[in-house]
Amino acid sequence: YILKRLSPQDLIRLSQVCSRLRNISRGDCMWEKHVEQKWSRLVGDDAYHEWKYHTTKCKELLVDQNLSEPFGTISGDSPSQRLHSYLKINRTLIGLIKNHSKMALYIFLETGRFWFPAQVYK
């Protein structure tokens, strides 16, 4: 309960203490509130579907090859894709996407590694 009250920066700091706290602080339940508070007014259902599509594609590519370059744009490959969005990923961020979806979404939106047209606004 106490950890859910921490800020995103404090959760990231907490994840550096030990492996147990890292696993707890990176869990989706810790990041749902932060994603909702910071990004819910801008990120609608379409953008969330885009994020899911990109992360699924990244996971598929990881099985086939080593991903070490920016992932780039994907558009028109799937009926679920609604926007022309961009996801920039490198080797150091692969584990974050694979295992910690909400934390990754928050960090990628915050840092500009995942972006989409402004028309996403609800």
NUMAR-644541 format. One record per residue: x, y, z of N, C-alpha, C in turn; residue in one letter. Coordinates in steps of 0.1 Angstrom, whole numbers, plus 5000, padded with zeros to 4 digits. Last residue first. Layout:
! residues N
n.c1,n.c2,n.c3,ca.c1,ca.c2,ca.c3,c.c1,c.c2,c.c3,code
X,Y,Z,X,Y,Z,X,Y,Z,A
...
! end
This chain:
! residues 122
n.c1,n.c2,n.c3,ca.c1,ca.c2,ca.c3,c.c1,c.c2,c.c3,code
4914,5125,4735,4900,5119,4736,4890,5130,4733,K
4940,5128,4711,4933,5134,4722,4918,5129,4723,Y
4952,5121,4688,4948,5110,4697,4939,5115,4708,V
4963,5141,4673,4949,5139,4671,4943,5128,4680,Q
4990,5142,4674,4983,5149,4685,4968,5146,4684,A
5005,5110,4666,4999,5123,4662,4991,5129,4674,P
5029,5097,4689,5019,5095,4679,5013,5109,4676,F
5056,5079,4704,5048,5091,4701,5039,5088,4690,W
5080,5068,4726,5068,5064,4719,5059,5076,4717,F
5100,5083,4736,5104,5071,4728,5092,5065,4721,R
5096,5104,4753,5094,5106,4738,5098,5095,4730,G
5096,5101,4780,5109,5104,4773,5108,5106,4758,T
5069,5095,4785,5076,5106,4792,5089,5110,4785,E
5064,5072,4770,5057,5084,4768,5064,5096,4773,L
5082,5055,4783,5084,5057,4768,5076,5070,4764,F
5073,5054,4809,5086,5059,4806,5088,5063,4791,I
5047,5043,4805,5049,5056,4812,5062,5062,4808,Y
5053,5018,4793,5044,5028,4786,5047,5042,4792,L
5068,5006,4813,5074,5009,4800,5066,5020,4793,A
5049,5003,4833,5061,5011,4835,5067,5015,4822,M
5032,4985,4819,5027,4999,4823,5039,5008,4826,K
5049,4963,4813,5042,4970,4803,5038,4984,4807,S
5074,4946,4818,5068,4957,4827,5061,4966,4818,H
5086,4927,4801,5082,4923,4814,5074,4934,4822,N
5093,4938,4776,5089,4924,4777,5082,4921,4790,K
5101,4964,4782,5089,4962,4774,5084,4948,4775,I
5124,4959,4797,5114,4967,4802,5101,4965,4795,L
5141,4944,4779,5135,4938,4791,5124,4946,4797,G
5148,4965,4761,5140,4953,4757,5133,4947,4769,I
5164,4986,4766,5150,4987,4770,5142,4975,4766,L
5189,4980,4756,5188,4982,4770,5174,4983,4775,T
5185,4978,4728,5188,4966,4736,5186,4968,4751,R
5159,5002,4721,5172,4996,4719,5174,4985,4728,N
5133,5019,4703,5137,5009,4713,5151,5005,4710,I
5107,5039,4696,5121,5038,4695,5126,5030,4707,K
5078,5040,4678,5084,5034,4690,5099,5032,4688,L
5052,5058,4665,5066,5055,4664,5071,5050,4678,Y
5021,5056,4645,5029,5059,4657,5043,5055,4655,S
4996,5064,4630,5010,5062,4624,5019,5066,4636,H
4968,5044,4641,4976,5057,4640,4989,5054,4633,L
4956,5020,4643,4948,5031,4639,4955,5044,4636,R
4957,4985,4641,4965,4997,4641,4957,5009,4635,Q
4942,4963,4637,4940,4970,4650,4948,4983,4650,S
4949,4954,4612,4936,4961,4613,4935,4968,4626,P
4983,4960,4605,4973,4953,4612,4960,4961,4612,S
5001,4976,4590,5003,4961,4591,4992,4953,4598,D
4998,5003,4590,4991,4996,4580,4993,4981,4581,G
5030,5010,4603,5017,5015,4599,5011,5006,4589,S
5056,5017,4624,5048,5006,4618,5034,5012,4615,I
5088,5032,4627,5073,5033,4625,5068,5020,4620,T
5113,5020,4650,5108,5028,4639,5093,5027,4638,G
5132,5008,4666,5122,5000,4660,5115,5007,4649,F
5168,5013,4665,5154,5018,4667,5144,5010,4660,P
5186,4982,4670,5184,4995,4664,5170,5000,4667,E
5186,4957,4680,5196,4966,4685,5195,4980,4680,S
5174,4926,4684,5169,4940,4681,5179,4949,4688,L
5181,4896,4670,5185,4905,4680,5181,4919,4676,N
5152,4877,4659,5165,4883,4657,5168,4892,4669,Q
5129,4863,4667,5135,4860,4654,5149,4866,4652,D
5121,4872,4692,5123,4858,4690,5131,4855,4677,V
5119,4899,4687,5130,4895,4696,5132,4880,4695,L
5096,4901,4671,5109,4903,4665,5121,4898,4674,L
5077,4897,4691,5078,4887,4680,5092,4889,4673,E
5081,4919,4707,5083,4906,4712,5085,4896,4702,K
5074,4939,4688,5087,4939,4694,5090,4925,4699,C
5047,4934,4685,5056,4932,4673,5070,4931,4678,K
5038,4940,4710,5036,4926,4705,5046,4924,4694,T
5044,4967,4711,5050,4958,4720,5049,4944,4716,T
5026,4977,4690,5041,4978,4689,5048,4968,4698,H
5001,4970,4701,5005,4965,4688,5021,4965,4687,Y
5001,4985,4724,5000,4970,4725,5005,4964,4712,K
5002,5011,4713,5012,5006,4722,5012,4991,4723,W
4977,5011,4699,4990,5012,4692,5002,5007,4700,E
4960,5009,4720,4960,4998,4710,4973,4999,4702,H
4965,5035,4731,4968,5023,4739,4969,5010,4730,Y
4956,5051,4711,4970,5051,4714,4974,5039,4722,A
4928,5044,4712,4936,5042,4700,4951,5042,4703,D
4920,5053,4738,4920,5038,4734,4929,5036,4722,D
4942,5080,4745,4930,5073,4745,4931,5059,4741,G
4962,5101,4762,4963,5088,4756,4949,5081,4757,V
4954,5125,4775,4960,5125,4761,4960,5112,4754,L
4944,5118,4799,4937,5129,4792,4942,5130,4777,R
4962,5099,4809,4948,5095,4805,4941,5105,4797,S
4987,5105,4819,4985,5104,4804,4971,5101,4800,W
4988,5108,4847,4996,5117,4838,4991,5117,4824,K
4969,5090,4858,4970,5104,4862,4977,5113,4852,Q
4975,5065,4844,4962,5071,4844,4962,5086,4847,E
5002,5061,4851,4998,5062,4837,4984,5069,4836,V
4999,5059,4879,5007,5070,4873,5004,5072,4858,H
4982,5037,4882,4978,5050,4887,4986,5061,4880,K
4999,5016,4871,4986,5019,4865,4981,5033,4869,E
5022,5010,4885,5023,5020,4875,5009,5024,4869,W
5018,4990,4903,5024,5002,4908,5023,5013,4898,M
5008,4970,4886,4999,4975,4896,5004,4988,4902,C
5030,4962,4871,5020,4970,4865,5010,4976,4875,D
5062,4964,4889,5049,4957,4886,5039,4967,4880,G
5084,4976,4898,5082,4976,4883,5069,4969,4879,R
5085,4971,4925,5083,4985,4920,5081,4986,4905,S
5089,4943,4927,5077,4949,4932,5075,4963,4925,I
5115,4940,4915,5103,4933,4910,5090,4939,4914,N
5130,4957,4933,5129,4959,4918,5117,4953,4912,R
5127,4944,4957,5120,4957,4955,5120,4961,4941,L
5143,4921,4950,5129,4920,4955,5121,4933,4953,R
5168,4932,4944,5160,4925,4933,5145,4923,4937,S
5172,4965,4957,5175,4951,4957,5166,4944,4946,C
5174,4993,4948,5178,4989,4961,5181,4974,4961,V
5163,5001,4924,5177,5000,4924,5182,4995,4938,Q
5136,5007,4928,5140,4995,4920,5155,4992,4920,S
5136,5031,4940,5134,5020,4948,5138,5007,4941,L
5139,5048,4917,5150,5047,4927,5149,5035,4936,R
5114,5043,4906,5126,5039,4898,5138,5038,4908,I
5097,5053,4926,5096,5039,4922,5109,5034,4915,L
5105,5080,4925,5108,5072,4937,5107,5057,4934,D
5095,5087,4900,5109,5088,4902,5113,5080,4914,Q
5067,5083,4904,5074,5075,4894,5090,5075,4897,P
5061,5084,4940,5061,5090,4927,5068,5081,4917,S
5042,5061,4961,5054,5068,4957,5053,5074,4943,L
5019,5047,4968,5019,5062,4970,5031,5069,4965,R
5025,5021,4966,5017,5027,4956,5015,5042,4957,K
5040,5016,4989,5047,5018,4977,5038,5024,4966,L
5019,5012,5008,5028,5024,5009,5035,5027,4996,I
5008,4988,5000,5000,5000,5000,5009,5013,5000,Y
! end
